[in-house]
Amino acid sequence: MVTVNPGVERGKAGTLRWRFGTEGRVYSSPAIGGDGTVYVGSYDENLYAINPDGSLKWKYETGYLIRSSPAISNTGVIYIGSGDHHLYAVNPDGALRWRFETGFLVRSSPAIGSDGTIYVGCEDSNLYAINPDGSLKWLYDTGFVIRSSPAVAKDGTVYIGSYDDYLYALEPGGELKWRYRTGWWVNSSPAIGENGTVYVGSKDGRIYSINPNGTLNWKFDTDGEVYSSPAIGRTGTIYVGSEDDNLYAIDPDGRLRWRYETGGGWWDYVDSSPAVGKDGNIYVGSYDGYIYSLHPDGSLNWKYETGGWVDSSPALGGDGSLYVGSGDNHLYSINTSSSRLADSPWPMFGKDVRHTSRSKTRGTGPGNEEK
């Protein structure tokens, strides 16, 4: 494990603050605690807690690869899934609080409801609702693999995609509210807009805008499969990547605003989910190995090269530091000009820096941290 340039002060946008080395690929997306601690999983089977200066705080070993991204409760408990068929709850000091056994791999990332309920999908086809003490509240079987991560609306409705091609809306008690069929797998995780509209991508190459009652608002075609999860800017613009190598900006009415092509090679997918800064700049990773910063008009601000695919989704801290993982086994901290996340309904993967994936609440702290 190697830490490079720890403690570097904030500098010019697009420059490295530090990078932290693990022993496996970092496809997990980082979350940020109230004290600035950065949490991320690695293919070396560990959950890492990293201090704001890039030094190791602690690590907790699970039993297999971690593709899931952490979510942090309002008491600082960190929840994360593992390929060892468990969801873990880890205390802020790195001690295990509990672990919950599922039926198969947990690549989905947990969401946290307003009452503390933890929601997570599993490759055993179930969406699990788990009480804060680690006991099962309920489960819902979609019938096929779940890799999508849940989103929780203000009224408690839980949205999640499944490999059976459907986007599901479930009541807080676990009953089916409705489901909407897309053209193929739904690996993308839903984002919830200001008026309750749900946005999600599909392997069929489309981004869907679904009304809260389950009817189609619009759908937008890209030229590649959509595994990226949408983010929403301050004016309602939807940002999402595609495996046609582009990041798309789509107006709230479903019309293309602009698109930006990364890489230029034949395999420069944008599966990373974008983050939007308060200044309107957009941050996203690409399989070409770069982290991109784009201006609100879609022009390039800067790009930073890592040593591997960037499938991880960026998190933007309250001091303007951008955190993102790479397939080169590192977590990167990059300087930006953004002071924090955009004041918008869903500015990044997981909605906020704690990855609560819970709509319509706002707090203070680094980024749009939820209470």
C-alpha positions as CSV (number, residue, x, y, z in Angstrom):
1,M,0.0,0.0,0.0
2,V,1.5,3.4,-1.0
3,T,0.3,6.9,-0.3
4,V,1.7,9.5,-2.7
5,N,1.9,13.2,-1.8
6,P,-0.2,13.1,1.4
7,G,-1.0,16.5,2.9
8,V,-0.7,18.5,-0.3
9,E,-2.5,21.8,0.1
10,R,-5.3,22.8,-2.3
11,G,-3.9,24.1,-5.5
12,K,-4.7,24.6,-9.2
13,A,-7.8,22.9,-10.5
14,G,-7.0,19.7,-12.2
15,T,-3.9,18.9,-10.2
16,L,-3.3,16.0,-7.8
17,R,-3.6,16.6,-4.1
18,W,-2.8,13.0,-3.2
19,R,-3.5,9.4,-4.3
20,F,-3.9,6.4,-2.0
21,G,-2.9,2.9,-3.0
22,T,-4.8,-0.2,-2.3
23,E,-4.0,-3.8,-3.4
24,G,-6.9,-4.1,-5.8
25,R,-8.9,-2.1,-8.3
26,V,-11.1,0.7,-7.0
27,Y,-14.4,0.6,-8.8
28,S,-16.3,1.5,-5.6
29,S,-17.4,5.2,-5.4
30,P,-16.1,7.1,-2.4
31,A,-18.4,8.6,0.3
32,I,-17.4,11.4,2.7
33,G,-18.1,11.6,6.4
34,G,-18.9,14.7,8.4
35,D,-15.3,15.0,9.6
36,G,-14.0,14.7,6.0
37,T,-13.0,11.1,6.3
38,V,-13.2,9.4,2.8
39,Y,-14.6,5.8,2.7
40,V,-14.2,3.5,-0.3
41,G,-14.1,-0.2,-1.1
42,S,-11.5,-2.1,-3.1
43,Y,-11.1,-5.3,-5.0
44,D,-8.6,-6.3,-2.3
45,E,-11.7,-7.0,-0.2
46,N,-11.2,-4.0,2.2
47,L,-13.3,-1.0,3.2
48,Y,-10.9,1.9,3.6
49,A,-11.2,5.0,5.8
50,I,-8.8,7.6,4.6
51,N,-8.0,10.9,6.4
52,P,-8.5,14.2,4.4
53,D,-4.7,14.4,4.0
54,G,-4.5,11.0,2.3
55,S,-3.2,9.0,5.2
56,L,-4.8,5.7,6.3
57,K,-7.2,5.9,9.2
58,W,-8.2,2.3,9.2
59,K,-9.3,-0.6,7.0
60,Y,-11.8,-3.4,7.5
61,E,-11.5,-6.7,5.6
62,T,-14.5,-8.4,4.2
63,G,-14.5,-11.8,2.7
64,Y,-14.4,-11.0,-1.0
65,L,-14.1,-8.2,-3.7
66,I,-16.0,-5.0,-3.0
67,R,-17.7,-3.4,-5.9
68,S,-20.4,-1.7,-3.8
69,S,-20.1,1.9,-2.6
70,P,-20.4,2.9,1.0
71,A,-23.3,4.9,2.5
72,I,-23.0,6.7,5.8
73,S,-25.7,7.1,8.4
74,N,-26.4,10.3,10.4
75,T,-24.5,8.6,13.4
76,G,-21.5,7.8,11.2
77,V,-22.1,4.1,10.7
78,I,-20.8,3.0,7.3
79,Y,-22.8,0.5,5.3
80,I,-21.3,-1.4,2.3
81,G,-21.9,-4.6,0.4
82,S,-19.3,-7.3,-0.5
83,G,-19.0,-10.1,-2.9
84,D,-18.9,-12.5,0.1
85,H,-22.8,-12.3,0.2
86,H,-23.0,-9.8,3.1
87,L,-24.0,-6.2,3.8
88,Y,-21.6,-4.8,6.5
89,A,-22.2,-2.1,9.1
90,V,-19.0,-0.7,10.4
91,N,-18.6,1.8,13.2
92,P,-16.7,5.1,12.7
93,D,-13.7,3.6,14.5
94,G,-13.5,0.6,12.1
95,A,-15.1,-2.0,14.4
96,L,-17.7,-4.3,13.0
97,R,-21.2,-3.4,14.2
98,W,-23.0,-6.2,12.4
99,R,-23.2,-8.0,9.1
100,F,-26.3,-9.2,7.3
101,E,-26.2,-12.3,5.1
102,T,-27.8,-12.2,1.7
103,G,-28.2,-15.0,-0.9
104,F,-25.4,-13.9,-3.3
105,L,-23.0,-11.1,-4.3
106,V,-23.9,-7.6,-3.2
107,R,-22.7,-5.2,-5.9
108,S,-25.5,-2.8,-5.3
109,S,-24.8,0.2,-3.0
110,P,-27.0,0.8,0.0
111,A,-29.4,3.7,0.5
112,I,-30.6,5.0,3.8
113,G,-34.2,5.9,4.5
114,S,-35.3,8.8,6.8
115,D,-36.1,6.3,9.6
116,G,-32.6,4.7,9.3
117,T,-33.8,1.7,7.2
118,I,-31.0,0.4,4.9
119,Y,-32.0,-0.7,1.4
120,V,-29.7,-2.7,-0.8
121,G,-30.1,-4.9,-3.9
122,C,-28.5,-8.3,-4.4
123,E,-27.6,-10.6,-7.2
124,D,-30.0,-13.1,-5.6
125,S,-32.7,-10.9,-7.2
126,N,-33.9,-9.4,-3.9
127,L,-34.2,-5.9,-2.7
128,Y,-33.5,-6.0,1.1
129,A,-34.8,-3.6,3.7
130,I,-32.7,-3.9,6.8
131,N,-33.4,-2.3,10.2
132,P,-30.6,-0.2,11.8
133,D,-29.9,-3.1,14.2
134,G,-29.1,-5.5,11.3
135,S,-32.4,-7.4,11.4
136,L,-34.5,-8.0,8.2
137,K,-37.4,-5.7,7.8
138,W,-38.6,-7.1,4.5
139,L,-37.4,-8.2,1.1
140,Y,-38.9,-8.0,-2.4
141,D,-38.0,-10.5,-5.2
142,T,-37.7,-9.0,-8.7
143,G,-36.9,-12.4,-10.2
144,F,-33.5,-11.5,-11.6
145,V,-30.1,-10.1,-10.7
146,I,-30.0,-6.6,-9.1
147,R,-26.9,-4.5,-9.5
148,S,-28.7,-1.1,-9.5
149,S,-28.7,0.9,-6.2
150,P,-31.9,2.0,-4.6
151,A,-33.2,5.6,-4.4
152,V,-35.7,6.7,-1.7
153,A,-38.3,9.4,-2.3
154,K,-39.5,11.9,0.2
155,D,-42.7,9.8,0.7
156,G,-40.7,6.7,1.3
157,T,-41.1,5.1,-2.1
158,V,-38.1,3.0,-3.0
159,Y,-37.0,2.9,-6.6
160,I,-34.6,0.3,-8.0
161,G,-33.7,-1.3,-11.3
162,S,-33.4,-5.0,-12.1
163,Y,-31.9,-7.2,-14.8
164,D,-35.5,-8.3,-15.6
165,D,-35.6,-5.0,-17.6
166,Y,-37.9,-3.2,-15.1
167,L,-37.6,-0.2,-12.9
168,Y,-39.5,-0.9,-9.7
169,A,-41.3,1.4,-7.3
170,L,-42.0,-0.1,-3.9
171,E,-44.1,1.1,-1.0
172,P,-42.2,1.8,2.3
173,G,-43.6,-1.5,3.6
174,G,-42.2,-3.5,0.6
175,E,-45.4,-3.8,-1.5
176,L,-45.2,-3.2,-5.3
177,K,-46.4,0.3,-6.2
178,W,-45.7,-0.1,-9.9
179,R,-43.0,-1.2,-12.3
180,Y,-42.0,0.2,-15.7
181,R,-40.5,-2.0,-18.4
182,T,-37.5,-0.7,-20.3
183,G,-35.9,-2.4,-23.3
184,W,-33.2,-4.3,-21.5
185,W,-31.3,-4.7,-18.1
186,V,-31.5,-1.8,-15.7
187,N,-28.0,-1.6,-14.1
188,S,-28.1,2.2,-13.8
189,S,-29.3,3.6,-10.4
190,P,-32.3,5.9,-10.4
191,A,-32.1,9.6,-9.6
192,I,-35.1,11.6,-8.3
193,G,-35.8,15.1,-9.6
194,E,-37.4,18.1,-7.8
195,N,-41.0,17.1,-8.8
196,G,-40.5,13.4,-8.0
197,T,-39.6,12.5,-11.6
198,V,-37.4,9.4,-11.7
199,Y,-34.5,9.2,-14.2
200,V,-32.7,6.0,-15.0
201,G,-30.6,4.4,-17.8
202,S,-30.9,1.0,-19.4
203,K,-28.8,-1.4,-21.3
204,D,-31.1,-0.7,-24.3
205,G,-29.2,2.6,-24.7
206,R,-31.9,4.9,-23.4
207,I,-32.3,7.3,-20.5
208,Y,-35.9,7.2,-19.2
209,S,-37.8,9.9,-17.4
210,I,-40.6,8.3,-15.5
211,N,-43.4,10.2,-13.7
212,P,-44.0,9.4,-10.0
213,N,-47.2,7.4,-11.0
214,G,-45.1,5.1,-13.2
215,T,-46.0,6.6,-16.6
216,L,-43.4,7.5,-19.2
217,N,-42.5,11.2,-19.4
218,W,-39.9,10.8,-22.1
219,K,-37.0,8.6,-23.2
220,F,-33.8,9.7,-24.9
221,D,-31.6,7.4,-27.1
222,T,-27.9,7.2,-27.0
223,D,-25.7,5.0,-29.2
224,G,-24.5,2.7,-26.4
225,E,-25.6,0.9,-23.3
226,V,-26.3,3.1,-20.3
227,Y,-24.8,1.8,-17.0
228,S,-24.0,5.3,-15.7
229,S,-26.5,6.7,-13.2
230,P,-27.9,10.2,-13.8
231,A,-27.1,13.3,-11.9
232,I,-29.2,16.5,-12.0
233,G,-27.9,20.0,-12.2
234,R,-29.3,23.2,-10.6
235,T,-31.5,24.1,-13.6
236,G,-32.8,20.5,-14.0
237,T,-30.4,19.4,-16.6
238,I,-29.8,15.6,-16.5
239,Y,-26.2,14.4,-16.9
240,V,-25.4,10.8,-17.7
241,G,-22.8,8.7,-19.4
242,S,-23.1,6.0,-22.1
243,E,-21.0,3.2,-23.5
244,D,-20.9,5.2,-26.8
245,D,-18.1,7.0,-25.0
246,N,-20.1,10.2,-24.4
247,L,-21.3,12.2,-21.4
248,Y,-24.8,13.6,-22.2
249,A,-26.5,16.8,-21.0
250,I,-30.3,16.5,-21.5
251,D,-32.8,19.2,-20.9
252,P,-35.7,18.5,-18.5
253,D,-38.0,18.1,-21.5
254,G,-35.8,15.3,-22.9
255,R,-34.0,17.3,-25.6
256,L,-30.2,17.1,-26.1
257,R,-28.4,20.1,-24.7
258,W,-24.9,18.8,-25.6
259,R,-22.7,15.7,-25.5
260,Y,-19.0,15.4,-24.9
261,E,-17.0,12.5,-26.3
262,T,-14.2,11.1,-24.1
263,G,-11.2,9.3,-25.3
264,G,-11.8,8.8,-29.0
265,G,-10.9,5.1,-28.9
266,W,-13.2,2.1,-29.5
267,W,-13.6,1.3,-25.8
268,D,-13.7,4.5,-23.8
269,Y,-17.0,3.9,-22.0
270,V,-18.5,6.4,-19.6
271,D,-20.0,4.1,-17.0
272,S,-19.0,6.5,-14.2
273,S,-21.8,8.6,-12.9
274,P,-21.2,12.4,-13.0
275,A,-21.0,14.9,-10.1
276,V,-22.1,18.5,-10.5
277,G,-20.4,21.4,-8.7
278,K,-21.9,24.5,-7.3
279,D,-20.2,26.5,-10.1
280,G,-21.9,24.2,-12.7
281,N,-18.8,22.2,-13.6
282,I,-19.4,18.5,-14.2
283,Y,-17.0,15.8,-13.2
284,V,-16.9,12.2,-14.6
285,G,-14.6,9.3,-15.3
286,S,-14.0,7.3,-18.4
287,Y,-12.6,3.9,-19.4
288,D,-9.9,5.9,-21.2
289,G,-8.3,6.4,-17.8
290,Y,-9.1,10.1,-17.4
291,I,-11.1,12.1,-14.9
292,Y,-12.9,14.9,-16.8
293,S,-14.0,18.3,-15.7
294,L,-16.4,20.0,-18.2
295,H,-17.8,23.5,-18.2
296,P,-21.6,24.0,-18.0
297,D,-21.7,24.5,-21.8
298,G,-20.0,21.1,-22.4
299,S,-16.5,22.3,-23.2
300,L,-13.5,20.8,-21.6
301,N,-12.2,22.5,-18.4
302,W,-9.4,20.0,-17.7
303,K,-8.7,16.3,-17.6
304,Y,-6.5,14.2,-15.3
305,E,-4.9,10.9,-16.3
306,T,-5.0,7.9,-13.9
307,G,-3.4,4.6,-14.6
308,G,-6.5,2.6,-15.2
309,W,-10.2,2.6,-16.1
310,V,-12.3,5.1,-14.2
311,D,-15.6,3.2,-13.4
312,S,-15.9,4.8,-10.0
313,S,-18.2,7.9,-9.6
314,P,-16.6,11.1,-8.2
315,A,-17.5,12.6,-4.9
316,L,-17.0,16.4,-4.4
317,G,-16.0,17.5,-0.9
318,G,-16.9,20.8,0.8
319,D,-13.3,22.1,0.3
320,G,-13.4,21.5,-3.5
321,S,-11.5,18.2,-3.4
322,L,-12.7,15.6,-5.9
323,Y,-12.4,12.0,-4.9
324,V,-12.5,9.1,-7.4
325,G,-11.2,5.6,-7.7
326,S,-9.4,4.0,-10.6
327,G,-8.6,0.5,-12.0
328,D,-5.0,1.2,-11.2
329,N,-5.7,0.4,-7.5
330,H,-5.7,4.0,-6.3
331,L,-8.1,6.5,-4.9
332,Y,-7.4,10.0,-6.2
333,S,-7.9,13.4,-4.6
334,I,-7.9,16.1,-7.3
335,N,-8.1,19.9,-6.8
336,T,-11.2,21.6,-8.4
337,S,-12.6,25.1,-8.6
338,S,-15.9,24.0,-7.2
339,S,-16.5,24.9,-3.6
340,R,-19.1,22.1,-3.1
341,L,-21.8,20.2,-4.8
342,A,-24.6,21.9,-6.8
343,D,-27.7,22.9,-4.9
344,S,-29.8,20.6,-6.9
345,P,-32.1,17.6,-6.4
346,W,-29.5,14.9,-7.2
347,P,-26.1,16.3,-8.0
348,M,-24.1,13.0,-7.8
349,F,-24.3,9.2,-7.5
350,G,-26.0,8.5,-4.2
351,K,-27.5,12.0,-4.1
352,D,-25.0,13.4,-1.6
353,V,-21.5,12.9,-0.3
354,R,-22.7,10.4,2.3
355,H,-24.5,8.4,-0.4
356,T,-27.8,8.3,1.4
357,S,-29.7,8.1,-1.9
358,R,-32.5,9.9,-0.2
359,S,-34.5,12.7,-1.9
360,K,-35.7,16.0,-0.6
361,T,-33.6,16.6,2.5
362,R,-30.6,19.0,2.9
363,G,-28.1,19.5,5.5
364,T,-24.6,21.1,6.0
365,G,-21.1,19.7,5.9
366,P,-18.8,18.8,3.1
367,G,-21.0,18.9,0.0
368,N,-24.7,18.3,0.2
369,E,-24.5,16.2,3.3
370,E,-27.8,14.8,4.4
371,K,-29.2,15.0,7.9
